[in-house]
Amino acid sequence: MLFKKDKTLLGLNIGSGYIKMIELKDSGSIYTLSNFGMAALPPDAIVDGTIMDMSAVANTITNLANNLKVKKKRISTSISGHSVIVKKIALPLMDENTIEETIQQEAAQHIPYDISDVNLDFQILGPNKNNAENMDVILVAVKKDTINDYLSLVEEAGFVPVVVDIDTFALENAYEHNYNENEKKIIALVDIGTNMTVINILDDGVTCFSRNITSGSRLITEQLQKQFSLSYENAELLKMGCPEKNGTEPAEALTAIKAAAFSLINEITKTIDFFHTSALSEGRIEKIVLSGGGAKAYNILEEIQNKSGITTELIDPFRNIMIPEKQFDLEYIKDIAPIATIAMGLALRKDEVASR
């Protein structure tokens, strides 16, 4: 075979505030970044993972792809929100074929929707640590209407949806590729988006608990808008630690940001506390890794670390990715990195059809 098939997919992260695209080149030993860009969505075009304005979102995707001169049409995208449920369950030891035959009955006990209204998937994690006769299984359910909406959106934008993942696993994929030395620890991945915060707790590199919080960093921006009578754009700058551009005193700005972020930080730390006291926990979380645009909000990392008492850091989803210096501004990539995390996790997915 003279030419190696391109097995990479275009990573398309459809967030509630921004569309992010990443294209990688698989050179065998390492992935190289070949394209990256993002574009803002109109307010409330997507709410809690539900597409409210299909044409506006499709146009944003198409325009971003045109601006980036993207040639690839086969994409990997993901879904989050209340229509997605991820649950770790224990089942008696059985083979995969037997699970496929019985998963509908099992899922009915754990899913708050009519089973006929959802698409189900599962992954066997391995033997249950507390009962040798059981095994742990990750159960995933997504409402069919939501999947169909996202498929229609991607096709309307001119792309071919090959993989429809969920944000939880895209986050895990990006982390695993870049931080494989931490697999033996219990790690909390927290992606703070515009209107959604995704929490994925990994134990030995495997998801053991996940939760979507239906609020994000827009909550902080809107409170700053009201308090200082700012435009949305200027409130965003203030949130990111630029008080001088708004004529605000730094100390006053920090106090306001802390107050605005309080409820979101409280929800994140409450989720971590719940995990520690639940039967799901085999130990304590050793590190919190933040991603998403909200992770860059002024002082939010320090506040989460102080309130949780757990070492907290920003993720670098480009850590094990080659970035051509002539093609990209490395300072910009470093600055924007946390926002690109889910898109990176999607871009790392293989095109199984192209692999054959």
C-alpha positions as CSV (number, residue, x, y, z in Angstrom):
1,M,0.0,0.0,0.0
2,L,1.7,3.2,-1.2
3,F,-0.5,5.7,0.7
4,K,-1.6,5.4,4.2
5,K,-5.3,6.2,4.7
6,D,-6.2,9.2,6.7
7,K,-7.9,7.8,9.8
8,T,-8.4,11.1,11.6
9,L,-11.8,12.9,11.9
10,L,-12.5,16.6,12.2
11,G,-13.2,17.2,15.9
12,L,-16.3,19.4,16.1
13,N,-17.3,20.6,19.6
14,I,-20.7,22.2,19.6
15,G,-20.7,24.1,22.8
16,S,-23.5,26.4,24.2
17,G,-21.3,29.5,23.7
18,Y,-18.8,28.6,21.0
19,I,-18.2,26.2,18.2
20,K,-14.6,24.7,18.3
21,M,-12.9,22.8,15.5
22,I,-9.7,20.8,15.6
23,E,-8.0,18.8,12.8
24,L,-5.1,16.6,13.5
25,K,-2.6,14.8,11.2
26,D,-1.7,11.3,12.3
27,S,2.0,10.7,11.4
28,G,2.2,7.4,13.3
29,S,4.3,8.3,16.3
30,I,2.6,11.6,17.2
31,Y,-0.4,13.7,16.2
32,T,0.3,17.1,14.6
33,L,-2.1,20.0,14.8
34,S,-3.2,21.0,11.3
35,N,-6.2,23.2,12.0
36,F,-7.8,24.9,15.0
37,G,-10.4,27.6,15.3
38,M,-13.5,28.7,17.3
39,A,-16.5,30.9,16.7
40,A,-19.1,32.4,19.0
41,L,-22.7,31.3,18.8
42,P,-25.7,33.7,19.2
43,P,-27.0,33.8,22.8
44,D,-29.4,30.9,23.6
45,A,-28.9,29.2,20.2
46,I,-28.2,26.1,22.3
47,V,-29.7,25.7,25.8
48,D,-28.8,22.8,28.1
49,G,-27.7,20.8,25.1
50,T,-30.9,21.4,23.2
51,I,-30.5,23.1,19.8
52,M,-32.9,26.1,19.8
53,D,-31.8,27.7,16.5
54,M,-30.7,25.1,14.0
55,S,-29.9,27.4,11.1
56,A,-27.9,29.9,13.3
57,V,-25.7,27.0,14.7
58,A,-25.4,25.4,11.2
59,N,-24.3,28.7,9.7
60,T,-21.7,29.3,12.4
61,I,-20.2,25.8,11.8
62,T,-20.1,26.3,8.0
63,N,-18.6,29.8,8.3
64,L,-15.9,28.6,10.7
65,A,-15.0,25.7,8.4
66,N,-14.8,28.1,5.5
67,N,-12.6,30.5,7.4
68,L,-10.3,27.7,8.4
69,K,-10.4,26.3,4.8
70,V,-11.3,22.9,6.2
71,K,-11.4,20.2,3.5
72,K,-12.3,17.2,5.7
73,K,-16.0,16.4,5.8
74,R,-16.1,13.4,8.1
75,I,-16.5,14.6,11.7
76,S,-16.6,13.5,15.3
77,T,-18.9,15.5,17.5
78,S,-20.5,15.1,21.0
79,I,-23.6,15.8,23.1
80,S,-24.1,16.9,26.7
81,G,-27.1,18.1,28.8
82,H,-30.1,16.6,30.6
83,S,-30.8,14.2,27.7
84,V,-27.5,12.4,28.4
85,I,-27.2,9.9,31.2
86,V,-24.0,8.1,32.2
87,K,-24.1,5.6,35.0
88,K,-21.8,3.0,36.5
89,I,-23.8,-0.2,37.4
90,A,-22.9,-3.6,38.7
91,L,-24.1,-6.7,36.8
92,P,-23.5,-10.5,37.3
93,L,-20.6,-11.7,35.3
94,M,-21.6,-12.4,31.7
95,D,-20.3,-12.0,28.1
96,E,-20.9,-9.0,25.9
97,N,-23.5,-10.8,23.8
98,T,-25.6,-11.7,26.9
99,I,-25.4,-8.0,28.1
100,E,-26.7,-6.9,24.7
101,E,-29.7,-9.2,25.1
102,T,-30.5,-7.9,28.6
103,I,-29.3,-4.3,28.6
104,Q,-32.8,-2.9,27.9
105,Q,-34.2,-4.5,31.1
106,E,-31.2,-3.4,33.1
107,A,-31.3,0.1,31.8
108,A,-35.0,0.5,32.6
109,Q,-34.1,0.4,36.3
110,H,-31.6,3.2,36.0
111,I,-32.9,5.6,33.3
112,P,-35.7,8.1,34.0
113,Y,-36.9,8.0,30.4
114,D,-39.0,5.5,28.5
115,I,-36.4,3.0,27.1
116,S,-38.0,3.2,23.7
117,D,-37.1,6.9,23.6
118,V,-33.3,6.5,24.1
119,N,-30.3,5.0,22.4
120,L,-28.3,2.8,24.7
121,D,-24.7,1.8,24.8
122,F,-22.4,0.2,27.4
123,Q,-18.8,-0.6,28.2
124,I,-17.6,-3.4,30.4
125,L,-15.0,-2.0,32.9
126,G,-14.0,-5.2,34.5
127,P,-14.6,-7.2,37.7
128,N,-16.3,-5.4,40.6
129,K,-13.8,-4.8,43.4
130,N,-16.3,-5.7,46.2
131,N,-18.0,-8.8,44.7
132,A,-16.1,-11.3,42.5
133,E,-19.3,-12.5,41.0
134,N,-20.2,-9.1,39.6
135,M,-18.6,-6.8,37.0
136,D,-18.8,-3.0,36.6
137,V,-20.4,-1.6,33.4
138,I,-20.7,2.0,32.2
139,L,-24.2,2.5,30.9
140,V,-24.9,5.4,28.5
141,A,-28.3,6.6,27.4
142,V,-29.1,9.5,25.1
143,K,-32.5,10.6,24.0
144,K,-33.1,9.7,20.3
145,D,-34.6,13.1,19.6
146,T,-31.4,14.8,20.7
147,I,-29.1,12.6,18.6
148,N,-31.3,13.1,15.6
149,D,-31.2,16.9,16.1
150,Y,-27.4,16.8,16.2
151,L,-27.1,14.6,13.2
152,S,-29.4,16.9,11.2
153,L,-27.4,19.9,12.4
154,V,-24.1,18.5,11.2
155,E,-25.5,17.4,7.9
156,E,-27.1,20.9,7.4
157,A,-23.7,22.4,8.0
158,G,-22.3,20.2,5.1
159,F,-20.5,17.5,7.1
160,V,-20.8,13.7,7.5
161,P,-21.3,12.7,11.2
162,V,-19.2,9.5,11.7
163,V,-18.9,9.6,15.5
164,V,-21.4,11.0,18.0
165,D,-19.8,10.9,21.4
166,I,-20.7,12.5,24.7
167,D,-18.7,15.4,26.2
168,T,-17.8,13.2,29.3
169,F,-15.9,10.7,27.2
170,A,-14.3,13.3,24.9
171,L,-13.0,15.0,28.0
172,E,-11.5,11.6,29.2
173,N,-10.0,11.0,25.7
174,A,-8.2,14.3,25.7
175,Y,-6.9,13.8,29.2
176,E,-5.7,10.2,28.6
177,H,-3.8,11.1,25.5
178,N,-1.9,13.8,27.3
179,Y,-1.6,12.6,30.9
180,N,-1.2,8.8,30.8
181,E,1.3,8.8,33.7
182,N,-1.6,9.7,36.1
183,E,-3.8,6.7,35.2
184,K,-3.4,5.1,38.7
185,K,-4.8,8.1,40.5
186,I,-8.4,9.2,41.1
187,I,-8.8,12.4,39.0
188,A,-11.7,14.8,38.6
189,L,-12.0,16.3,35.2
190,V,-14.1,19.5,35.3
191,D,-15.0,21.3,32.0
192,I,-16.6,24.7,32.7
193,G,-18.4,25.8,29.6
194,T,-20.6,28.8,28.9
195,N,-23.9,27.2,30.1
196,M,-22.8,23.7,31.1
197,T,-20.2,22.2,33.5
198,V,-19.2,18.6,32.8
199,I,-17.6,16.6,35.6
200,N,-16.0,13.2,34.9
201,I,-14.2,11.4,37.7
202,L,-11.7,8.8,36.6
203,D,-10.4,5.9,38.8
204,D,-7.4,4.2,37.3
205,G,-8.1,5.9,34.0
206,V,-11.7,4.8,33.8
207,T,-14.9,6.8,34.3
208,C,-16.5,5.9,37.6
209,F,-18.8,8.9,38.1
210,S,-20.0,11.8,35.9
211,R,-22.4,14.7,36.3
212,N,-23.6,17.6,34.1
213,I,-24.3,20.9,36.0
214,T,-26.7,23.0,34.0
215,S,-24.8,26.3,34.6
216,G,-21.4,27.6,33.5
217,S,-19.3,30.7,33.3
218,R,-22.0,32.9,31.6
219,L,-23.6,33.0,35.1
220,I,-20.5,35.0,36.3
221,T,-20.5,37.3,33.2
222,E,-24.1,38.2,33.6
223,Q,-23.7,39.0,37.3
224,L,-20.7,41.3,36.5
225,Q,-22.8,42.9,33.8
226,K,-25.5,43.9,36.3
227,Q,-23.2,44.9,39.1
228,F,-20.9,47.2,37.0
229,S,-23.4,48.1,34.2
230,L,-21.1,46.6,31.6
231,S,-21.7,45.3,28.1
232,Y,-21.5,41.5,27.8
233,E,-18.0,41.8,26.1
234,N,-16.6,44.0,28.8
235,A,-18.0,41.8,31.5
236,E,-16.2,38.9,29.8
237,L,-12.9,40.8,29.9
238,L,-13.5,41.6,33.6
239,K,-14.2,37.9,34.3
240,M,-10.9,37.0,32.7
241,G,-9.0,39.4,35.0
242,C,-8.8,42.7,33.0
243,P,-10.4,45.2,35.5
244,E,-8.4,48.1,34.1
245,K,-10.2,47.9,30.8
246,N,-13.4,48.6,32.5
247,G,-12.2,51.2,35.0
248,T,-12.8,48.8,37.9
249,E,-10.5,48.6,40.9
250,P,-8.8,45.2,40.9
251,A,-9.7,44.4,44.5
252,E,-13.4,45.3,43.8
253,A,-13.3,43.2,40.7
254,L,-11.9,40.2,42.5
255,T,-14.6,40.5,45.2
256,A,-17.3,40.7,42.6
257,I,-16.0,37.7,40.6
258,K,-15.8,35.6,43.8
259,A,-19.3,36.4,44.7
260,A,-20.6,35.7,41.1
261,A,-18.7,32.4,40.9
262,F,-19.8,31.2,44.3
263,S,-22.8,29.1,43.3
264,L,-21.0,27.4,40.5
265,I,-18.0,26.6,42.6
266,N,-20.3,25.4,45.3
267,E,-22.0,23.0,42.9
268,I,-18.6,21.6,41.7
269,T,-17.4,21.0,45.3
270,K,-20.7,19.5,46.4
271,T,-20.4,17.0,43.5
272,I,-16.9,16.1,44.7
273,D,-18.1,15.7,48.3
274,F,-21.0,13.5,47.1
275,F,-18.6,11.3,45.3
276,H,-16.4,10.9,48.4
277,T,-19.3,9.9,50.6
278,S,-21.0,7.6,48.0
279,A,-20.5,3.8,47.5
280,L,-18.9,4.7,44.1
281,S,-15.7,6.0,45.8
282,E,-12.8,3.6,46.2
283,G,-10.6,6.5,47.6
284,R,-10.2,10.2,47.5
285,I,-9.7,12.4,44.5
286,E,-6.1,13.4,44.3
287,K,-6.3,16.1,41.6
288,I,-8.9,18.3,39.9
289,V,-8.1,19.2,36.3
290,L,-10.0,22.2,34.9
291,S,-10.9,22.8,31.2
292,G,-13.3,24.9,29.3
293,G,-13.5,28.7,28.9
294,G,-14.7,29.2,32.4
295,A,-11.6,27.5,33.8
296,K,-9.7,30.7,32.8
297,A,-12.0,33.0,34.8
298,Y,-10.0,35.2,37.2
299,N,-9.1,33.3,40.4
300,I,-11.6,30.4,39.8
301,L,-8.8,27.8,39.9
302,E,-7.6,29.0,43.3
303,E,-11.1,29.2,44.6
304,I,-11.9,25.6,43.6
305,Q,-8.6,24.4,45.1
306,N,-9.2,26.3,48.4
307,K,-12.8,25.2,48.8
308,S,-12.2,21.5,47.9
309,G,-8.8,21.2,49.5
310,I,-7.6,19.3,46.4
311,T,-4.7,20.2,44.1
312,T,-6.2,21.9,41.1
313,E,-4.6,22.6,37.7
314,L,-5.4,23.7,34.2
315,I,-5.4,21.1,31.5
316,D,-3.1,21.3,28.4
317,P,-4.8,19.3,25.7
318,F,-1.9,20.1,23.3
319,R,0.7,18.6,25.7
320,N,1.5,15.6,23.5
321,I,0.5,17.2,20.2
322,M,3.1,18.6,17.7
323,I,2.3,22.2,16.9
324,P,4.0,23.6,13.8
325,E,5.5,27.0,14.9
326,K,5.2,28.5,11.4
327,Q,1.5,27.8,11.2
328,F,0.3,28.6,14.7
329,D,0.9,31.4,17.3
330,L,2.2,29.2,20.2
331,E,1.3,31.9,22.8
332,Y,-2.3,32.0,21.5
333,I,-2.5,28.2,21.5
334,K,-1.2,28.1,25.1
335,D,-3.7,30.7,26.2
336,I,-6.7,29.1,24.5
337,A,-5.8,25.5,25.3
338,P,-8.4,24.7,28.1
339,I,-11.2,25.8,25.7
340,A,-10.1,23.3,23.1
341,T,-10.2,20.2,25.4
342,I,-13.4,18.5,24.3
343,A,-12.7,19.3,20.6
344,M,-9.3,17.7,21.0
345,G,-10.9,14.6,22.6
346,L,-13.1,14.4,19.5
347,A,-10.3,14.9,17.0
348,L,-8.4,12.0,18.6
349,R,-11.2,9.6,17.7
350,K,-10.4,7.3,14.8
351,D,-12.4,6.9,11.6
352,E,-13.1,3.2,11.8
353,V,-14.4,3.0,8.2
354,A,-11.3,4.6,6.9
355,S,-9.2,2.2,9.0
356,R,-10.5,-0.9,7.2
